[in-house]
Amino acid sequence: MNTDNLISLSEFAELAGLQPYEVTRLITPQEIIPVKIGKHKLIDISKYPPKKFKKK
């Protein structure tokens, strides 16, 4: 697995212009499926580009 494209939920929120709780809400209905490494949840930006989730 290439980990170069993995970022934390808070980093994803910052890039997408969202609050961290809004990213968590996207994970709950599985619009975004995070990668789990140990106890950390990371988002693959090659699958889920932040610009796709920016507020309109």
C-alpha distance matrix in Angstrom:
0.0 3.8 6.1 9.1 9.9 10.1 13.8 16.3 18.6 21.5 20.0 19.2 22.8 24.2 22.7 23.8 27.2 27.0 27.8 25.2 27.0 26.7 22.9 23.3 25.7 23.2 20.7 23.7 24.5 20.8 21.1 17.9 15.4 13.6 10.4 12.0 11.2 14.5 17.2 15.6 14.8 12.8 13.0 10.7 13.4 12.3 13.1 15.9 17.7 20.2 23.1 22.9 23.8 26.5 29.9 32.4
3.8 0.0 3.8 5.6 7.0 8.2 11.9 14.9 17.6 20.0 17.9 17.4 21.1 22.0 20.2 21.7 25.1 25.3 26.4 24.1 26.4 25.9 22.2 23.1 25.6 23.0 21.0 24.3 25.2 21.6 21.3 17.9 16.1 14.1 11.4 13.4 12.4 15.9 18.2 16.0 15.1 12.4 12.1 9.4 11.4 10.3 12.1 14.7 15.8 18.2 20.9 21.3 22.3 24.7 28.2 30.7
6.1 3.8 0.0 3.8 5.4 5.3 8.7 11.5 14.5 16.7 14.7 14.7 18.4 19.2 17.8 19.7 22.7 22.9 23.6 21.1 23.6 23.5 19.8 20.7 23.5 21.3 19.3 22.7 24.1 20.7 20.4 16.8 15.2 12.5 9.9 11.5 10.2 13.6 15.6 13.0 12.4 9.5 10.0 8.1 10.2 10.5 12.4 14.0 15.0 16.6 19.7 20.5 21.0 23.1 26.5 29.3
9.1 5.6 3.8 0.0 3.8 5.7 8.4 11.9 14.9 16.5 13.7 13.9 17.6 17.8 16.0 18.2 21.3 22.0 23.1 21.1 24.0 23.7 20.1 21.7 24.4 22.0 20.7 24.3 25.5 22.2 21.4 17.8 16.9 14.5 12.6 14.5 13.5 16.8 18.3 15.3 14.6 11.2 10.9 8.7 9.3 9.6 12.4 13.8 13.7 15.3 18.0 19.3 20.1 21.7 25.3 27.9
9.9 7.0 5.4 3.8 0.0 3.8 6.5 10.2 12.6 14.5 11.8 11.0 14.8 15.4 13.3 15.0 18.3 19.0 20.4 18.6 21.3 20.6 17.0 18.8 21.2 18.7 17.6 21.3 22.2 19.0 17.8 14.4 14.0 12.0 10.9 13.6 13.5 17.0 18.1 14.7 13.1 9.4 7.9 5.4 5.5 6.2 9.0 10.0 10.0 11.7 14.5 15.6 16.4 18.2 21.8 24.4
10.1 8.2 5.3 5.7 3.8 0.0 3.8 7.0 9.6 11.8 9.8 9.4 13.1 14.2 12.9 14.6 17.6 17.5 18.4 16.0 18.6 18.4 14.7 16.0 18.8 16.7 15.1 18.7 20.2 17.1 16.5 12.8 12.0 9.2 8.1 10.3 10.3 13.7 14.4 11.0 9.4 5.7 5.3 4.5 6.3 8.4 9.9 10.2 11.0 11.9 15.3 16.2 16.2 18.1 21.4 24.4
13.8 11.9 8.7 8.4 6.5 3.8 0.0 3.8 6.6 8.2 6.1 6.5 10.0 10.8 10.2 12.1 14.7 14.6 15.1 12.8 15.8 15.8 12.4 14.0 17.0 15.4 14.3 17.9 19.7 17.2 16.4 12.8 12.7 9.8 9.7 11.3 11.5 14.3 14.1 10.3 8.8 5.4 5.4 6.6 7.2 10.4 11.7 10.8 11.0 10.6 14.2 15.5 14.8 16.2 19.2 22.5
16.3 14.9 11.5 11.9 10.2 7.0 3.8 0.0 3.8 5.4 5.2 6.2 8.6 10.0 10.7 12.3 14.2 13.2 12.9 10.0 12.9 13.7 10.5 11.4 14.9 14.0 12.8 16.0 18.4 16.4 16.1 12.6 12.6 9.3 9.9 10.6 11.0 13.1 11.9 8.1 6.8 4.8 6.2 9.1 10.0 13.5 14.1 12.5 13.1 11.9 15.6 16.7 15.1 16.4 18.9 22.4
18.6 17.6 14.5 14.9 12.6 9.6 6.6 3.8 0.0 3.8 5.5 5.0 6.1 8.7 9.9 10.4 12.0 10.3 9.7 6.7 9.3 9.9 6.8 7.9 11.3 10.7 9.9 13.0 15.5 14.0 13.6 10.6 11.3 8.7 10.6 11.5 13.0 14.8 12.9 9.5 7.2 6.2 6.6 10.1 10.7 14.3 14.1 11.7 12.6 10.8 14.4 15.0 12.7 14.1 16.1 19.7
21.5 20.0 16.7 16.5 14.5 11.8 8.2 5.4 3.8 0.0 3.8 5.4 5.0 6.3 8.7 9.9 10.4 9.0 8.0 5.5 9.1 10.2 8.2 9.8 12.9 13.0 12.9 15.7 18.3 17.3 16.5 13.9 14.9 12.5 14.3 14.9 15.8 17.2 15.2 11.8 10.4 9.5 9.9 13.0 12.8 16.6 16.9 14.3 14.2 11.6 14.8 16.2 13.7 14.0 15.7 19.4
20.0 17.9 14.7 13.7 11.8 9.8 6.1 5.2 5.5 3.8 0.0 3.8 5.4 5.1 6.3 8.6 9.9 9.9 10.1 8.7 12.3 12.6 10.2 12.5 15.4 14.6 14.7 18.0 20.1 18.5 17.3 14.4 15.5 13.1 14.4 15.6 16.1 18.2 16.8 13.1 11.7 9.5 9.3 11.4 10.5 14.2 15.3 12.9 12.1 9.7 12.9 14.8 13.1 13.3 15.6 19.1
19.2 17.4 14.7 13.9 11.0 9.4 6.5 6.2 5.0 5.4 3.8 0.0 3.8 5.4 5.2 6.1 8.4 8.2 9.4 8.2 11.3 10.5 7.8 10.7 13.0 11.6 12.1 15.5 17.1 15.5 13.8 11.1 12.8 11.1 13.1 15.0 16.4 18.8 17.5 13.8 11.4 8.9 7.3 9.4 8.1 11.9 12.4 9.5 8.8 6.4 9.9 11.3 9.6 10.3 13.0 16.4
22.8 21.1 18.4 17.6 14.8 13.1 10.0 8.6 6.1 5.0 5.4 3.8 0.0 3.8 5.5 5.2 5.9 4.7 5.7 5.4 8.6 7.8 6.2 9.4 11.4 10.8 12.1 15.0 16.7 15.9 14.2 12.2 14.5 13.2 15.7 17.3 18.9 20.9 19.0 15.6 13.2 11.6 10.4 12.8 11.5 15.2 15.2 11.9 11.2 7.9 10.5 11.9 9.1 9.0 10.8 14.4
24.2 22.0 19.2 17.8 15.4 14.2 10.8 10.0 8.7 6.3 5.1 5.4 3.8 0.0 3.8 5.5 5.2 6.2 7.3 8.0 11.6 11.0 10.0 13.1 15.1 14.5 15.8 18.8 20.5 19.6 17.7 15.6 17.8 16.3 18.3 19.9 20.9 22.9 21.2 17.6 15.8 13.8 12.7 14.6 12.8 16.3 17.2 14.0 12.4 8.9 10.9 13.3 11.1 9.9 11.7 15.1
22.7 20.2 17.8 16.0 13.3 12.9 10.2 10.7 9.9 8.7 6.3 5.2 5.5 3.8 0.0 3.8 5.6 7.7 10.2 10.8 14.1 12.7 11.1 14.6 16.2 14.8 16.2 19.5 20.6 19.3 16.9 14.8 17.2 16.0 17.9 20.0 21.1 23.7 22.4 18.7 16.5 13.9 11.9 12.9 10.3 13.5 14.6 11.6 9.3 6.0 7.7 10.6 9.4 8.3 11.1 14.1
23.8 21.7 19.7 18.2 15.0 14.6 12.1 12.3 10.4 9.9 8.6 6.1 5.2 5.5 3.8 0.0 3.8 5.5 8.8 10.0 12.5 10.2 9.1 12.9 13.8 12.1 14.3 17.3 18.0 17.0 14.3 13.0 15.9 15.5 18.1 20.4 22.2 24.7 23.2 19.7 16.9 14.6 12.2 13.4 10.8 13.8 14.1 10.5 8.5 4.7 5.9 7.9 6.0 4.7 7.5 10.7
27.2 25.1 22.7 21.3 18.3 17.6 14.7 14.2 12.0 10.4 9.9 8.4 5.9 5.2 5.6 3.8 0.0 3.8 7.0 9.5 11.9 9.9 10.2 13.7 14.4 13.7 16.1 18.7 19.7 19.3 16.8 15.8 18.8 18.3 21.0 22.9 24.6 26.7 24.9 21.4 19.0 17.2 15.2 16.9 14.5 17.6 17.8 14.2 12.3 8.5 8.9 10.9 8.5 5.9 6.8 10.1
27.0 25.3 22.9 22.0 19.0 17.5 14.6 13.2 10.3 9.0 9.9 8.2 4.7 6.2 7.7 5.5 3.8 0.0 3.8 6.4 8.2 6.2 7.1 10.4 10.9 10.8 13.3 15.5 16.8 16.9 14.7 13.9 16.9 16.5 19.5 21.2 23.1 25.0 22.8 19.6 17.1 15.9 14.3 16.6 14.9 18.3 17.9 14.1 13.2 9.5 10.8 11.7 8.3 7.0 7.1 10.9
27.8 26.4 23.6 23.1 20.4 18.4 15.1 12.9 9.7 8.0 10.1 9.4 5.7 7.3 10.2 8.8 7.0 3.8 0.0 3.8 5.5 5.3 6.9 9.1 10.2 11.3 13.2 14.9 16.9 17.4 16.0 15.0 17.5 16.7 19.6 20.6 22.4 23.8 21.1 18.3 16.2 15.8 15.0 17.9 16.9 20.5 20.0 16.4 16.0 12.5 14.3 15.1 11.6 10.7 10.4 14.1
25.2 24.1 21.1 21.1 18.6 16.0 12.8 10.0 6.7 5.5 8.7 8.2 5.4 8.0 10.8 10.0 9.5 6.4 3.8 0.0 3.8 5.4 5.2 6.5 8.9 10.1 11.0 12.9 15.4 15.5 14.9 13.3 15.1 13.7 16.5 17.1 18.9 20.0 17.3 14.6 12.6 12.7 12.5 15.9 15.7 19.3 18.7 15.4 15.7 12.7 15.4 15.9 12.5 12.7 13.2 16.9
27.0 26.4 23.6 24.0 21.3 18.6 15.8 12.9 9.3 9.1 12.3 11.3 8.6 11.6 14.1 12.5 11.9 8.2 5.5 3.8 0.0 3.8 5.4 5.0 6.3 8.9 9.9 10.7 13.3 14.3 14.1 13.3 15.1 14.4 17.5 17.9 20.2 21.1 18.1 15.9 13.8 14.6 14.4 17.9 18.0 21.4 20.2 16.9 17.7 15.0 17.4 17.1 13.5 14.0 13.8 17.3
26.7 25.9 23.5 23.7 20.6 18.4 15.8 13.7 9.9 10.2 12.6 10.5 7.8 11.0 12.7 10.2 9.9 6.2 5.3 5.4 3.8 0.0 3.8 5.3 5.0 6.5 8.9 10.1 11.7 12.7 11.6 11.4 14.1 14.1 17.6 18.8 21.4 22.8 20.1 17.6 14.9 15.0 13.9 16.9 16.5 19.6 18.2 14.7 15.3 12.6 14.5 13.9 10.1 10.8 10.4 13.8
22.9 22.2 19.8 20.1 17.0 14.7 12.4 10.5 6.8 8.2 10.2 7.8 6.2 10.0 11.1 9.1 10.2 7.1 6.9 5.2 5.4 3.8 0.0 3.8 5.3 5.1 6.5 8.9 10.8 10.6 9.6 8.4 10.8 10.5 13.9 15.3 17.9 19.7 17.4 14.6 11.6 11.3 10.1 13.1 13.1 16.3 14.8 11.5 12.6 10.3 13.0 12.4 9.1 10.7 11.6 15.1
23.3 23.1 20.7 21.7 18.8 16.0 14.0 11.4 7.9 9.8 12.5 10.7 9.4 13.1 14.6 12.9 13.7 10.4 9.1 6.5 5.0 5.3 3.8 0.0 3.8 5.4 5.1 6.4 9.3 9.7 10.1 9.0 10.4 10.0 13.4 14.0 16.9 18.1 15.4 13.3 10.5 11.5 11.2 14.6 15.4 18.5 16.7 13.9 15.6 13.8 16.6 15.7 12.5 14.3 14.9 18.3
25.7 25.6 23.5 24.4 21.2 18.8 17.0 14.9 11.3 12.9 15.4 13.0 11.4 15.1 16.2 13.8 14.4 10.9 10.2 8.9 6.3 5.0 5.3 3.8 0.0 3.8 5.4 5.3 7.1 8.8 8.8 9.3 11.4 12.2 15.9 16.9 20.0 21.3 18.7 16.9 13.8 14.7 13.7 16.7 17.2 19.9 17.6 14.6 16.5 14.7 16.8 15.3 11.9 13.9 13.8 16.7
23.2 23.0 21.3 22.0 18.7 16.7 15.4 14.0 10.7 13.0 14.6 11.6 10.8 14.5 14.8 12.1 13.7 10.8 11.3 10.1 8.9 6.5 5.1 5.4 3.8 0.0 3.8 5.6 6.0 6.3 5.3 5.9 8.7 10.2 14.0 15.8 19.1 21.0 19.0 16.7 13.2 13.3 11.4 13.9 14.2 16.6 14.1 11.1 13.2 12.0 14.1 12.1 9.2 12.0 12.7 15.4
20.7 21.0 19.3 20.7 17.6 15.1 14.3 12.8 9.9 12.9 14.7 12.1 12.1 15.8 16.2 14.3 16.1 13.3 13.2 11.0 9.9 8.9 6.5 5.1 5.4 3.8 0.0 3.8 5.7 4.7 5.9 4.9 6.0 7.3 11.0 12.4 15.9 17.6 15.7 13.8 10.3 11.0 9.8 12.6 13.9 16.2 13.6 11.4 14.1 13.5 16.3 14.4 12.0 15.0 16.1 19.0
23.7 24.3 22.7 24.3 21.3 18.7 17.9 16.0 13.0 15.7 18.0 15.5 15.0 18.8 19.5 17.3 18.7 15.5 14.9 12.9 10.7 10.1 8.9 6.4 5.3 5.6 3.8 0.0 3.9 5.3 7.6 8.1 8.7 10.3 13.7 14.5 18.1 19.2 17.0 15.8 12.7 14.2 13.5 16.2 17.7 19.8 16.9 14.9 17.7 17.0 19.5 17.3 14.8 17.6 18.0 20.7
24.5 25.2 24.1 25.5 22.2 20.2 19.7 18.4 15.5 18.3 20.1 17.1 16.7 20.5 20.6 18.0 19.7 16.8 16.9 15.4 13.3 11.7 10.8 9.3 7.1 6.0 5.7 3.9 0.0 3.8 5.7 7.9 9.1 11.9 15.3 16.7 20.5 22.0 20.2 18.9 15.5 16.4 14.9 17.0 18.1 19.7 16.4 14.5 17.4 17.1 19.1 16.3 14.2 17.3 17.7 19.8
20.8 21.6 20.7 22.2 19.0 17.1 17.2 16.4 14.0 17.3 18.5 15.5 15.9 19.6 19.3 17.0 19.3 16.9 17.4 15.5 14.3 12.7 10.6 9.7 8.8 6.3 4.7 5.3 3.8 0.0 3.8 5.0 5.6 8.8 12.1 14.0 17.7 19.7 18.4 16.9 13.4 13.7 12.0 13.7 15.1 16.4 13.0 11.6 15.0 15.3 17.6 14.9 13.3 16.8 18.0 20.3
21.1 21.3 20.4 21.4 17.8 16.5 16.4 16.1 13.6 16.5 17.3 13.8 14.2 17.7 16.9 14.3 16.8 14.7 16.0 14.9 14.1 11.6 9.6 10.1 8.8 5.3 5.9 7.6 5.7 3.8 0.0 3.8 6.6 9.8 13.2 15.8 19.3 21.7 20.5 18.3 14.6 14.1 11.5 12.7 13.2 14.4 11.1 9.1 12.1 12.4 14.2 11.2 9.9 13.5 14.9 16.9
17.9 17.9 16.8 17.8 14.4 12.8 12.8 12.6 10.6 13.9 14.4 11.1 12.2 15.6 14.8 13.0 15.8 13.9 15.0 13.3 13.3 11.4 8.4 9.0 9.3 5.9 4.9 8.1 7.9 5.0 3.8 0.0 3.8 6.2 9.7 12.5 15.8 18.4 17.4 15.0 11.2 10.3 7.8 9.2 10.2 11.9 8.9 7.0 10.2 10.7 13.3 11.2 9.9 13.5 15.5 18.0
15.4 16.1 15.2 16.9 14.0 12.0 12.7 12.6 11.3 14.9 15.5 12.8 14.5 17.8 17.2 15.9 18.8 16.9 17.5 15.1 15.1 14.1 10.8 10.4 11.4 8.7 6.0 8.7 9.1 5.6 6.6 3.8 0.0 3.8 6.8 9.4 12.9 15.5 14.9 13.0 9.3 9.0 7.4 8.7 11.0 12.3 9.4 8.8 12.4 13.4 16.4 14.5 13.5 17.0 19.2 21.8
13.6 14.1 12.5 14.5 12.0 9.2 9.8 9.3 8.7 12.5 13.1 11.1 13.2 16.3 16.0 15.5 18.3 16.5 16.7 13.7 14.4 14.1 10.5 10.0 12.2 10.2 7.3 10.3 11.9 8.8 9.8 6.2 3.8 0.0 3.8 6.3 9.5 12.2 11.7 9.3 5.7 5.4 4.9 7.2 10.1 12.0 10.1 9.6 12.7 13.3 16.8 15.7 14.6 17.6 20.0 23.0
10.4 11.4 9.9 12.6 10.9 8.1 9.7 9.9 10.6 14.3 14.4 13.1 15.7 18.3 17.9 18.1 21.0 19.5 19.6 16.5 17.5 17.6 13.9 13.4 15.9 14.0 11.0 13.7 15.3 12.1 13.2 9.7 6.8 3.8 0.0 3.8 6.5 9.7 10.2 8.2 5.7 5.1 6.0 7.2 10.8 12.2 11.0 11.5 14.5 15.6 19.1 18.4 17.7 20.6 23.3 26.3
12.0 13.4 11.5 14.5 13.6 10.3 11.3 10.6 11.5 14.9 15.6 15.0 17.3 19.9 20.0 20.4 22.9 21.2 20.6 17.1 17.9 18.8 15.3 14.0 16.9 15.8 12.4 14.5 16.7 14.0 15.8 12.5 9.4 6.3 3.8 0.0 3.8 6.2 6.7 5.7 4.7 6.3 8.8 10.6 14.2 15.8 14.8 15.1 17.9 18.5 22.2 21.6 20.5 23.3 25.7 28.9
11.2 12.4 10.2 13.5 13.5 10.3 11.5 11.0 13.0 15.8 16.1 16.4 18.9 20.9 21.1 22.2 24.6 23.1 22.4 18.9 20.2 21.4 17.9 16.9 20.0 19.1 15.9 18.1 20.5 17.7 19.3 15.8 12.9 9.5 6.5 3.8 0.0 3.8 6.0 5.3 6.5 7.5 10.7 12.0 15.4 17.0 16.8 17.4 19.7 20.3 24.1 24.0 23.0 25.5 28.1 31.4
14.5 15.9 13.6 16.8 17.0 13.7 14.3 13.1 14.8 17.2 18.2 18.8 20.9 22.9 23.7 24.7 26.7 25.0 23.8 20.0 21.1 22.8 19.7 18.1 21.3 21.0 17.6 19.2 22.0 19.7 21.7 18.4 15.5 12.2 9.7 6.2 3.8 0.0 3.8 5.5 8.2 10.3 13.8 15.6 18.9 20.7 20.3 20.7 23.0 23.3 27.1 27.1 25.7 28.1 30.4 33.8
17.2 18.2 15.6 18.3 18.1 14.4 14.1 11.9 12.9 15.2 16.8 17.5 19.0 21.2 22.4 23.2 24.9 22.8 21.1 17.3 18.1 20.1 17.4 15.4 18.7 19.0 15.7 17.0 20.2 18.4 20.5 17.4 14.9 11.7 10.2 6.7 6.0 3.8 0.0 3.8 6.8 9.9 13.4 16.0 19.1 21.4 20.8 20.5 22.7 22.5 26.3 26.2 24.4 26.6 28.5 32.0
15.6 16.0 13.0 15.3 14.7 11.0 10.3 8.1 9.5 11.8 13.1 13.8 15.6 17.6 18.7 19.7 21.4 19.6 18.3 14.6 15.9 17.6 14.6 13.3 16.9 16.7 13.8 15.8 18.9 16.9 18.3 15.0 13.0 9.3 8.2 5.7 5.3 5.5 3.8 0.0 3.8 6.4 10.1 12.8 15.6 18.2 17.9 17.3 19.3 18.9 22.7 22.9 21.2 23.2 25.3 28.9
14.8 15.1 12.4 14.6 13.1 9.4 8.8 6.8 7.2 10.4 11.7 11.4 13.2 15.8 16.5 16.9 19.0 17.1 16.2 12.6 13.8 14.9 11.6 10.5 13.8 13.2 10.3 12.7 15.5 13.4 14.6 11.2 9.3 5.7 5.7 4.7 6.5 8.2 6.8 3.8 0.0 3.8 6.9 10.0 12.8 15.5 14.7 13.9 16.1 15.9 19.6 19.5 17.8 20.1 22.2 25.7
12.8 12.4 9.5 11.2 9.4 5.7 5.4 4.8 6.2 9.5 9.5 8.9 11.6 13.8 13.9 14.6 17.2 15.9 15.8 12.7 14.6 15.0 11.3 11.5 14.7 13.3 11.0 14.2 16.4 13.7 14.1 10.3 9.0 5.4 5.1 6.3 7.5 10.3 9.9 6.4 3.8 0.0 3.8 6.7 9.3 12.0 11.8 11.1 13.0 13.0 16.8 17.0 15.8 18.0 20.7 24.0
13.0 12.1 10.0 10.9 7.9 5.3 5.4 6.2 6.6 9.9 9.3 7.3 10.4 12.7 11.9 12.2 15.2 14.3 15.0 12.5 14.4 13.9 10.1 11.2 13.7 11.4 9.8 13.5 14.9 12.0 11.5 7.8 7.4 4.9 6.0 8.8 10.7 13.8 13.4 10.1 6.9 3.8 0.0 3.8 6.0 8.9 8.3 7.3 9.3 9.8 13.5 13.4 12.6 15.1 18.0 21.1
10.7 9.4 8.1 8.7 5.4 4.5 6.6 9.1 10.1 13.0 11.4 9.4 12.8 14.6 12.9 13.4 16.9 16.6 17.9 15.9 17.9 16.9 13.1 14.6 16.7 13.9 12.6 16.2 17.0 13.7 12.7 9.2 8.7 7.2 7.2 10.6 12.0 15.6 16.0 12.8 10.0 6.7 3.8 0.0 3.8 5.5 5.6 6.1 8.0 9.9 13.1 13.0 13.3 16.0 19.3 21.9
13.4 11.4 10.2 9.3 5.5 6.3 7.2 10.0 10.7 12.8 10.5 8.1 11.5 12.8 10.3 10.8 14.5 14.9 16.9 15.7 18.0 16.5 13.1 15.4 17.2 14.2 13.9 17.7 18.1 15.1 13.2 10.2 11.0 10.1 10.8 14.2 15.4 18.9 19.1 15.6 12.8 9.3 6.0 3.8 0.0 3.8 5.3 4.7 4.8 6.8 9.7 10.3 11.1 13.3 16.9 19.3
12.3 10.3 10.5 9.6 6.2 8.4 10.4 13.5 14.3 16.6 14.2 11.9 15.2 16.3 13.5 13.8 17.6 18.3 20.5 19.3 21.4 19.6 16.3 18.5 19.9 16.6 16.2 19.8 19.7 16.4 14.4 11.9 12.3 12.0 12.2 15.8 17.0 20.7 21.4 18.2 15.5 12.0 8.9 5.5 3.8 0.0 3.8 5.7 6.0 9.3 11.3 11.3 13.1 15.5 19.2 21.1
13.1 12.1 12.4 12.4 9.0 9.9 11.7 14.1 14.1 16.9 15.3 12.4 15.2 17.2 14.6 14.1 17.8 17.9 20.0 18.7 20.2 18.2 14.8 16.7 17.6 14.1 13.6 16.9 16.4 13.0 11.1 8.9 9.4 10.1 11.0 14.8 16.8 20.3 20.8 17.9 14.7 11.8 8.3 5.6 5.3 3.8 0.0 3.8 6.3 9.6 11.6 10.4 11.9 15.0 18.4 20.3
15.9 14.7 14.0 13.8 10.0 10.2 10.8 12.5 11.7 14.3 12.9 9.5 11.9 14.0 11.6 10.5 14.2 14.1 16.4 15.4 16.9 14.7 11.5 13.9 14.6 11.1 11.4 14.9 14.5 11.6 9.1 7.0 8.8 9.6 11.5 15.1 17.4 20.7 20.5 17.3 13.9 11.1 7.3 6.1 4.7 5.7 3.8 0.0 3.8 6.3 8.6 7.3 8.3 11.4 14.7 16.8
17.7 15.8 15.0 13.7 10.0 11.0 11.0 13.1 12.6 14.2 12.1 8.8 11.2 12.4 9.3 8.5 12.3 13.2 16.0 15.7 17.7 15.3 12.6 15.6 16.5 13.2 14.1 17.7 17.4 15.0 12.1 10.2 12.4 12.7 14.5 17.9 19.7 23.0 22.7 19.3 16.1 13.0 9.3 8.0 4.8 6.0 6.3 3.8 0.0 3.8 5.5 5.7 7.4 9.6 13.2 15.2
20.2 18.2 16.6 15.3 11.7 11.9 10.6 11.9 10.8 11.6 9.7 6.4 7.9 8.9 6.0 4.7 8.5 9.5 12.5 12.7 15.0 12.6 10.3 13.8 14.7 12.0 13.5 17.0 17.1 15.3 12.4 10.7 13.4 13.3 15.6 18.5 20.3 23.3 22.5 18.9 15.9 13.0 9.8 9.9 6.8 9.3 9.6 6.3 3.8 0.0 3.8 5.3 5.4 6.6 10.2 12.7
23.1 20.9 19.7 18.0 14.5 15.3 14.2 15.6 14.4 14.8 12.9 9.9 10.5 10.9 7.7 5.9 8.9 10.8 14.3 15.4 17.4 14.5 13.0 16.6 16.8 14.1 16.3 19.5 19.1 17.6 14.2 13.3 16.4 16.8 19.1 22.2 24.1 27.1 26.3 22.7 19.6 16.8 13.5 13.1 9.7 11.3 11.6 8.6 5.5 3.8 0.0 3.8 5.4 5.3 9.0 10.4
22.9 21.3 20.5 19.3 15.6 16.2 15.5 16.7 15.0 16.2 14.8 11.3 11.9 13.3 10.6 7.9 10.9 11.7 15.1 15.9 17.1 13.9 12.4 15.7 15.3 12.1 14.4 17.3 16.3 14.9 11.2 11.2 14.5 15.7 18.4 21.6 24.0 27.1 26.2 22.9 19.5 17.0 13.4 13.0 10.3 11.3 10.4 7.3 5.7 5.3 3.8 0.0 3.8 5.9 9.0 10.1
23.8 22.3 21.0 20.1 16.4 16.2 14.8 15.1 12.7 13.7 13.1 9.6 9.1 11.1 9.4 6.0 8.5 8.3 11.6 12.5 13.5 10.1 9.1 12.5 11.9 9.2 12.0 14.8 14.2 13.3 9.9 9.9 13.5 14.6 17.7 20.5 23.0 25.7 24.4 21.2 17.8 15.8 12.6 13.3 11.1 13.1 11.9 8.3 7.4 5.4 5.4 3.8 0.0 3.8 6.5 8.8
26.5 24.7 23.1 21.7 18.2 18.1 16.2 16.4 14.1 14.0 13.3 10.3 9.0 9.9 8.3 4.7 5.9 7.0 10.7 12.7 14.0 10.8 10.7 14.3 13.9 12.0 15.0 17.6 17.3 16.8 13.5 13.5 17.0 17.6 20.6 23.3 25.5 28.1 26.6 23.2 20.1 18.0 15.1 16.0 13.3 15.5 15.0 11.4 9.6 6.6 5.3 5.9 3.8 0.0 3.8 6.3
29.9 28.2 26.5 25.3 21.8 21.4 19.2 18.9 16.1 15.7 15.6 13.0 10.8 11.7 11.1 7.5 6.8 7.1 10.4 13.2 13.8 10.4 11.6 14.9 13.8 12.7 16.1 18.0 17.7 18.0 14.9 15.5 19.2 20.0 23.3 25.7 28.1 30.4 28.5 25.3 22.2 20.7 18.0 19.3 16.9 19.2 18.4 14.7 13.2 10.2 9.0 9.0 6.5 3.8 0.0 3.8
32.4 30.7 29.3 27.9 24.4 24.4 22.5 22.4 19.7 19.4 19.1 16.4 14.4 15.1 14.1 10.7 10.1 10.9 14.1 16.9 17.3 13.8 15.1 18.3 16.7 15.4 19.0 20.7 19.8 20.3 16.9 18.0 21.8 23.0 26.3 28.9 31.4 33.8 32.0 28.9 25.7 24.0 21.1 21.9 19.3 21.1 20.3 16.8 15.2 12.7 10.4 10.1 8.8 6.3 3.8 0.0
